[in-house]
C-alpha cells in the first residue's frame, strides 16, 4: 500500500491489514471503539451495549481484564440468543475486541471484520432504504468507517514530532485544550486547537488541516493523542 492509497482507501479489507505491527494495541482498540460507538444505540440488547461501554473503560484503564472478559461473554451470549433477529438486534464484535487475541485472531483481524459488520448493523436500521439504495448506503457507511480508522491511526507513513514550544506556549494552553477535547469528546473545538497551534508556531499542514477539515473525530484522534503524548 502506498501513502496515497492509504489516504483515499474506502474499504477496510484494503487498509486494515496494513496496520499489523505498525500501530499500538491501544490504537486498534480505539478504532474498534469508534466503530462500536457509532452503532451502540442501534444494538437491541443491553449486554451488547454494555460490552461497548466496558471496552472503553478498559482502554482508559478503568476496568479490569476480568470485567472486560465478563462483558464479552455476556455479549456473546446475547449474540447466540438473538441469532434469528435482524442485525440491529444482534451483538456487535466489541466482545471479540475485548478478548483478543483469541482463537488465532488478533485485533487487526477483528477490526477489519467489525468495520464490515458495523456497517451492516447501521444500514439495517434504515428501514426506508430499498434494495437499490441499500448497496450504495452500505458502501458509504464502510467508507465512513475507513475515515474513522484514519482519524485514530493518522498516517502510518509519517512520523510527526511534537515541538516542546507548542506545548509550553501560553502556559500550556494547547495540551489543556487537547485534554478537554479528549475528556469531553468536544471535537467541535478542533478548529480552536488549530488556531492555538498556529499561534504557538505550528506550521505543519497535516496537523492543521486535520483539525479544520470536515468529518467525524473520535476519541483517539491522532492529533489530540499526539499532543497528549498518547501512543
BALOBA-1460 file (C-alpha; in Angstrom, 3 decimals):
// residues 231
<rec num="1" residu="x" x="0.000" y="0.000" z="0.000"/>
<rec num="2" residu="x" x="1.224" y="3.497" z="-0.841"/>
<rec num="3" residu="x" x="0.666" y="6.651" z="1.183"/>
<rec num="4" residu="x" x="-1.802" y="7.932" z="-1.404"/>
<rec num="5" residu="x" x="-3.737" y="4.650" z="-1.316"/>
<rec num="6" residu="x" x="-3.910" y="4.828" z="2.471"/>
<rec num="7" residu="x" x="-5.318" y="8.350" z="2.395"/>
<rec num="8" residu="x" x="-8.032" y="7.525" z="-0.153"/>
<rec num="9" residu="x" x="-8.888" y="3.886" z="0.588"/>
<rec num="10" residu="x" x="-12.609" y="3.266" z="1.134"/>
<rec num="11" residu="x" x="-12.651" y="-0.390" z="2.137"/>
<rec num="12" residu="x" x="-11.236" y="-1.894" z="5.348"/>
<rec num="13" residu="x" x="-10.015" y="-5.080" z="3.686"/>
<rec num="14" residu="x" x="-7.563" y="-2.983" z="1.668"/>
<rec num="15" residu="x" x="-6.246" y="-0.821" z="4.506"/>
<rec num="16" residu="x" x="-6.617" y="-2.539" z="7.886"/>
<rec num="17" residu="x" x="-4.199" y="-5.462" z="7.260"/>
<rec num="18" residu="x" x="-1.519" y="-2.870" z="6.509"/>
<rec num="19" residu="x" x="-1.669" y="-1.773" z="10.166"/>
<rec num="20" residu="x" x="-0.388" y="-5.064" z="11.539"/>
<rec num="21" residu="x" x="2.776" y="-4.349" z="13.511"/>
<rec num="22" residu="x" x="2.618" y="-0.620" z="12.759"/>
<rec num="23" residu="x" x="0.295" y="0.758" z="15.458"/>
<rec num="24" residu="x" x="-0.283" y="0.066" z="19.133"/>
<rec num="25" residu="x" x="-2.923" y="-2.238" z="20.588"/>
<rec num="26" residu="x" x="-4.492" y="0.837" z="22.181"/>
<rec num="27" residu="x" x="-4.929" y="2.468" z="18.770"/>
<rec num="28" residu="x" x="-6.522" y="-0.669" z="17.317"/>
<rec num="29" residu="x" x="-8.929" y="-0.886" z="20.249"/>
<rec num="30" residu="x" x="-9.798" y="2.802" z="19.919"/>
<rec num="31" residu="x" x="-10.566" y="2.294" z="16.226"/>
<rec num="32" residu="x" x="-12.821" y="-0.610" z="17.198"/>
<rec num="33" residu="x" x="-14.426" y="1.545" z="19.856"/>
<rec num="34" residu="x" x="-15.180" y="4.268" z="17.308"/>
<rec num="35" residu="x" x="-16.992" y="1.736" z="15.105"/>
<rec num="36" residu="x" x="-18.889" y="0.311" z="18.065"/>
<rec num="37" residu="x" x="-19.928" y="3.674" z="19.476"/>
<rec num="38" residu="x" x="-21.330" y="4.662" z="16.077"/>
<rec num="39" residu="x" x="-23.857" y="1.823" z="16.271"/>
<rec num="40" residu="x" x="-24.202" y="1.438" z="20.033"/>
<rec num="41" residu="x" x="-27.719" y="2.881" z="20.201"/>
<rec num="42" residu="x" x="-28.835" y="0.505" z="17.445"/>
<rec num="43" residu="x" x="-27.872" y="-2.605" z="19.406"/>
<rec num="44" residu="x" x="-31.003" y="-4.292" z="20.643"/>
<rec num="45" residu="x" x="-29.617" y="-5.980" z="23.762"/>
<rec num="46" residu="x" x="-28.247" y="-4.244" z="26.863"/>
<rec num="47" residu="x" x="-25.426" y="-6.795" z="27.069"/>
<rec num="48" residu="x" x="-24.167" y="-5.734" z="23.659"/>
<rec num="49" residu="x" x="-24.255" y="-2.061" z="24.642"/>
<rec num="50" residu="x" x="-22.521" y="-2.876" z="27.909"/>
<rec num="51" residu="x" x="-19.660" y="-4.561" z="26.028"/>
<rec num="52" residu="x" x="-19.022" y="-1.286" z="24.215"/>
<rec num="53" residu="x" x="-19.020" y="0.648" z="27.490"/>
<rec num="54" residu="x" x="-16.638" y="-1.762" z="29.217"/>
<rec num="55" residu="x" x="-14.317" y="-1.807" z="26.215"/>
<rec num="56" residu="x" x="-13.909" y="1.954" z="26.558"/>
<rec num="57" residu="x" x="-13.387" y="1.711" z="30.316"/>
<rec num="58" residu="x" x="-10.727" y="-0.928" z="29.729"/>
<rec num="59" residu="x" x="-8.900" y="1.233" z="27.189"/>
<rec num="60" residu="x" x="-8.896" y="4.078" z="29.710"/>
<rec num="61" residu="x" x="-7.603" y="1.820" z="32.491"/>
<rec num="62" residu="x" x="-10.888" y="1.984" z="34.388"/>
<rec num="63" residu="x" x="-11.943" y="-1.661" z="34.006"/>
<rec num="64" residu="x" x="-10.016" y="-4.860" z="34.593"/>
<rec num="65" residu="x" x="-9.325" y="-7.633" z="32.120"/>
<rec num="66" residu="x" x="-11.728" y="-9.806" z="34.127"/>
<rec num="67" residu="x" x="-14.527" y="-7.248" z="33.813"/>
<rec num="68" residu="x" x="-13.837" y="-6.998" z="30.108"/>
<rec num="69" residu="x" x="-13.952" y="-10.787" z="29.724"/>
<rec num="70" residu="x" x="-17.267" y="-10.951" z="31.615"/>
<rec num="71" residu="x" x="-18.804" y="-8.249" z="29.411"/>
<rec num="72" residu="x" x="-17.504" y="-10.031" z="26.330"/>
<rec num="73" residu="x" x="-19.043" y="-13.336" z="27.379"/>
<rec num="74" residu="x" x="-22.378" y="-11.666" z="28.053"/>
<rec num="75" residu="x" x="-22.315" y="-10.091" z="24.601"/>
<rec num="76" residu="x" x="-21.514" y="-13.461" z="23.043"/>
<rec num="77" residu="x" x="-24.449" y="-14.956" z="24.949"/>
<rec num="78" residu="x" x="-26.696" y="-12.218" z="23.567"/>
<rec num="79" residu="x" x="-25.459" y="-12.896" z="20.062"/>
<rec num="80" residu="x" x="-26.341" y="-16.578" z="20.340"/>
<rec num="81" residu="x" x="-29.772" y="-15.876" z="21.831"/>
<rec num="82" residu="x" x="-30.605" y="-13.228" z="19.223"/>
<rec num="83" residu="x" x="-29.267" y="-15.147" z="16.255"/>
<rec num="84" residu="x" x="-32.604" y="-15.195" z="14.455"/>
<rec num="85" residu="x" x="-33.304" y="-11.483" z="14.859"/>
<rec num="86" residu="x" x="-32.258" y="-8.695" z="12.464"/>
<rec num="87" residu="x" x="-28.753" y="-7.290" z="12.548"/>
<rec num="88" residu="x" x="-29.812" y="-4.247" z="14.543"/>
<rec num="89" residu="x" x="-30.746" y="-6.550" z="17.425"/>
<rec num="90" residu="x" x="-27.544" y="-8.584" z="17.345"/>
<rec num="91" residu="x" x="-24.422" y="-8.308" z="19.469"/>
<rec num="92" residu="x" x="-21.505" y="-6.488" z="17.861"/>
<rec num="93" residu="x" x="-17.936" y="-7.740" z="17.770"/>
<rec num="94" residu="x" x="-16.951" y="-5.450" z="20.616"/>
<rec num="95" residu="x" x="-16.994" y="-8.702" z="22.539"/>
<rec num="96" residu="x" x="-14.316" y="-10.153" z="20.281"/>
<rec num="97" residu="x" x="-12.299" y="-6.966" z="20.576"/>
<rec num="98" residu="x" x="-12.467" y="-7.312" z="24.322"/>
<rec num="99" residu="x" x="-10.974" y="-10.788" z="24.296"/>
<rec num="100" residu="x" x="-8.323" y="-10.515" z="21.584"/>
<rec num="101" residu="x" x="-6.136" y="-12.292" z="20.793"/>
<rec num="102" residu="x" x="-8.443" y="-15.296" z="20.695"/>
<rec num="103" residu="x" x="-8.783" y="-18.402" z="18.556"/>
<rec num="104" residu="x" x="-5.991" y="-17.342" z="16.232"/>
<rec num="105" residu="x" x="-7.434" y="-13.885" z="15.533"/>
<rec num="106" residu="x" x="-5.752" y="-10.656" z="16.517"/>
<rec num="107" residu="x" x="-7.043" y="-7.103" z="16.807"/>
<rec num="108" residu="x" x="-6.272" y="-6.361" z="13.166"/>
<rec num="109" residu="x" x="-8.482" y="-9.254" z="12.035"/>
<rec num="110" residu="x" x="-11.278" y="-8.155" z="14.366"/>
<rec num="111" residu="x" x="-11.039" y="-4.521" z="13.273"/>
<rec num="112" residu="x" x="-11.406" y="-5.494" z="9.620"/>
<rec num="113" residu="x" x="-14.413" y="-7.716" z="10.330"/>
<rec num="114" residu="x" x="-16.004" y="-5.192" z="12.669"/>
<rec num="115" residu="x" x="-15.855" y="-2.400" z="10.091"/>
<rec num="116" residu="x" x="-17.987" y="-4.539" z="7.779"/>
<rec num="117" residu="x" x="-20.347" y="-5.750" z="10.463"/>
<rec num="118" residu="x" x="-20.859" y="-2.325" z="11.987"/>
<rec num="119" residu="x" x="-21.767" y="-1.046" z="8.538"/>
<rec num="120" residu="x" x="-24.365" y="-3.781" z="8.119"/>
<rec num="121" residu="x" x="-25.893" y="-3.005" z="11.516"/>
<rec num="122" residu="x" x="-26.013" y="0.715" z="10.740"/>
<rec num="123" residu="x" x="-27.656" y="0.216" z="7.355"/>
<rec num="124" residu="x" x="-30.134" y="-2.389" z="8.628"/>
<rec num="125" residu="x" x="-31.601" y="0.273" z="10.921"/>
<rec num="126" residu="x" x="-32.523" y="2.440" z="7.942"/>
<rec num="127" residu="x" x="-35.861" y="0.862" z="7.119"/>
<rec num="128" residu="x" x="-36.608" y="3.325" z="4.310"/>
<rec num="129" residu="x" x="-33.795" y="2.004" z="2.110"/>
<rec num="130" residu="x" x="-34.725" y="-0.220" z="-0.807"/>
<rec num="131" residu="x" x="-32.512" y="-2.829" z="-2.446"/>
<rec num="132" residu="x" x="-31.057" y="-0.272" z="-4.870"/>
<rec num="133" residu="x" x="-30.161" y="2.385" z="-2.343"/>
<rec num="134" residu="x" x="-29.079" y="-0.072" z="0.365"/>
<rec num="135" residu="x" x="-25.942" y="-1.142" z="-1.501"/>
<rec num="136" residu="x" x="-24.820" y="2.453" z="-2.098"/>
<rec num="137" residu="x" x="-25.597" y="3.352" z="1.512"/>
<rec num="138" residu="x" x="-23.554" y="0.401" z="2.762"/>
<rec num="139" residu="x" x="-20.594" y="1.440" z="0.595"/>
<rec num="140" residu="x" x="-20.842" y="4.963" z="2.025"/>
<rec num="141" residu="x" x="-21.007" y="3.671" z="5.600"/>
<rec num="142" residu="x" x="-17.991" y="1.429" z="5.095"/>
<rec num="143" residu="x" x="-16.111" y="4.405" z="3.658"/>
<rec num="144" residu="x" x="-17.070" y="6.333" z="6.800"/>
<rec num="145" residu="x" x="-15.608" y="3.509" z="8.884"/>
<rec num="146" residu="x" x="-12.333" y="3.880" z="6.976"/>
<rec num="147" residu="x" x="-12.373" y="7.594" z="7.779"/>
<rec num="148" residu="x" x="-12.830" y="6.842" z="11.474"/>
<rec num="149" residu="x" x="-9.890" y="4.442" z="11.398"/>
<rec num="150" residu="x" x="-7.738" y="7.111" z="9.743"/>
<rec num="151" residu="x" x="-8.825" y="9.643" z="12.388"/>
<rec num="152" residu="x" x="-7.459" y="7.346" z="15.092"/>
<rec num="153" residu="x" x="-4.376" y="5.991" z="13.326"/>
<rec num="154" residu="x" x="-3.338" y="9.007" z="11.316"/>
<rec num="155" residu="x" x="-0.789" y="8.498" z="8.559"/>
<rec num="156" residu="x" x="1.359" y="5.417" z="9.254"/>
<rec num="157" residu="x" x="3.760" y="6.582" z="6.556"/>
<rec num="158" residu="x" x="4.703" y="9.695" z="8.523"/>
<rec num="159" residu="x" x="6.175" y="10.245" z="11.958"/>
<rec num="160" residu="x" x="5.309" y="13.639" z="13.391"/>
<rec num="161" residu="x" x="7.344" y="15.260" z="16.150"/>
<rec num="162" residu="x" x="5.745" y="17.474" z="18.757"/>
<rec num="163" residu="x" x="7.701" y="20.666" z="19.319"/>
<rec num="164" residu="x" x="8.105" y="21.451" z="23.013"/>
<rec num="165" residu="x" x="7.452" y="25.125" z="22.356"/>
<rec num="166" residu="x" x="3.915" y="24.255" z="21.200"/>
<rec num="167" residu="x" x="3.179" y="22.513" z="24.474"/>
<rec num="168" residu="x" x="4.734" y="25.253" z="26.609"/>
<rec num="169" residu="x" x="3.129" y="28.144" z="24.739"/>
<rec num="170" residu="x" x="0.829" y="30.407" z="26.757"/>
<rec num="171" residu="x" x="1.202" y="28.435" z="29.990"/>
<rec num="172" residu="x" x="0.377" y="25.064" z="28.426"/>
<rec num="173" residu="x" x="-2.790" y="26.171" z="26.643"/>
<rec num="174" residu="x" x="-2.504" y="23.607" z="23.843"/>
<rec num="175" residu="x" x="-2.322" y="20.425" z="25.972"/>
<rec num="176" residu="x" x="-5.133" y="21.846" z="28.110"/>
<rec num="177" residu="x" x="-7.349" y="22.270" z="25.045"/>
<rec num="178" residu="x" x="-6.382" y="18.813" z="23.772"/>
<rec num="179" residu="x" x="-7.119" y="17.198" z="27.146"/>
<rec num="180" residu="x" x="-10.533" y="18.846" z="27.334"/>
<rec num="181" residu="x" x="-11.343" y="17.673" z="23.801"/>
<rec num="182" residu="x" x="-10.301" y="14.135" z="24.744"/>
<rec num="183" residu="x" x="-12.127" y="14.000" z="28.077"/>
<rec num="184" residu="x" x="-15.346" y="15.671" z="26.909"/>
<rec num="185" residu="x" x="-15.362" y="14.418" z="23.308"/>
<rec num="186" residu="x" x="-15.604" y="18.101" z="22.417"/>
<rec num="187" residu="x" x="-14.458" y="17.673" z="18.833"/>
<rec num="188" residu="x" x="-16.231" y="20.832" z="17.775"/>
<rec num="189" residu="x" x="-13.226" y="22.564" z="19.391"/>
<rec num="190" residu="x" x="-10.733" y="21.090" z="16.909"/>
<rec num="191" residu="x" x="-10.593" y="24.351" z="14.872"/>
<rec num="192" residu="x" x="-9.859" y="26.216" z="18.121"/>
<rec num="193" residu="x" x="-6.982" y="23.803" z="18.693"/>
<rec num="194" residu="x" x="-5.702" y="24.555" z="15.183"/>
<rec num="195" residu="x" x="-5.793" y="28.305" z="15.847"/>
<rec num="196" residu="x" x="-3.860" y="27.850" z="19.094"/>
<rec num="197" residu="x" x="-1.291" y="25.649" z="17.359"/>
<rec num="198" residu="x" x="-0.736" y="28.276" z="14.672"/>
<rec num="199" residu="x" x="-0.316" y="30.963" z="17.328"/>
<rec num="200" residu="x" x="2.259" y="28.716" z="19.006"/>
<rec num="201" residu="x" x="4.249" y="28.466" z="15.785"/>
<rec num="202" residu="x" x="2.964" y="25.197" z="14.309"/>
<rec num="203" residu="x" x="3.069" y="25.240" z="10.525"/>
<rec num="204" residu="x" x="2.571" y="21.523" z="9.900"/>
<rec num="205" residu="x" x="-0.039" y="21.366" z="7.135"/>
<rec num="206" residu="x" x="-1.232" y="17.847" z="8.001"/>
<rec num="207" residu="x" x="-1.888" y="18.706" z="11.643"/>
<rec num="208" residu="x" x="-3.647" y="21.981" z="10.919"/>
<rec num="209" residu="x" x="-5.704" y="20.534" z="8.066"/>
<rec num="210" residu="x" x="-6.871" y="17.582" z="10.162"/>
<rec num="211" residu="x" x="-8.043" y="19.917" z="12.914"/>
<rec num="212" residu="x" x="-10.045" y="22.008" z="10.465"/>
<rec num="213" residu="x" x="-11.299" y="19.551" z="7.888"/>
<rec num="214" residu="x" x="-14.924" y="18.401" z="7.971"/>
<rec num="215" residu="x" x="-15.618" y="14.868" z="9.074"/>
<rec num="216" residu="x" x="-16.089" y="12.993" z="12.296"/>
<rec num="217" residu="x" x="-13.436" y="12.934" z="15.001"/>
<rec num="218" residu="x" x="-13.403" y="10.328" z="17.765"/>
<rec num="219" residu="x" x="-11.604" y="9.589" z="20.999"/>
<rec num="220" residu="x" x="-8.093" y="8.660" z="19.968"/>
<rec num="221" residu="x" x="-7.944" y="11.266" z="17.173"/>
<rec num="222" residu="x" x="-4.300" y="11.198" z="16.132"/>
<rec num="223" residu="x" x="-3.703" y="14.935" z="16.534"/>
<rec num="224" residu="x" x="-5.155" y="15.041" z="20.041"/>
<rec num="225" residu="x" x="-3.225" y="11.908" z="21.022"/>
<rec num="226" residu="x" x="-0.034" y="13.348" z="19.545"/>
<rec num="227" residu="x" x="-0.333" y="16.480" z="21.669"/>
<rec num="228" residu="x" x="-1.117" y="14.437" z="24.786"/>
<rec num="229" residu="x" x="1.734" y="12.008" z="24.256"/>
<rec num="230" residu="x" x="-0.583" y="9.004" z="23.865"/>
<rec num="231" residu="x" x="0.544" y="6.153" z="21.627"/>
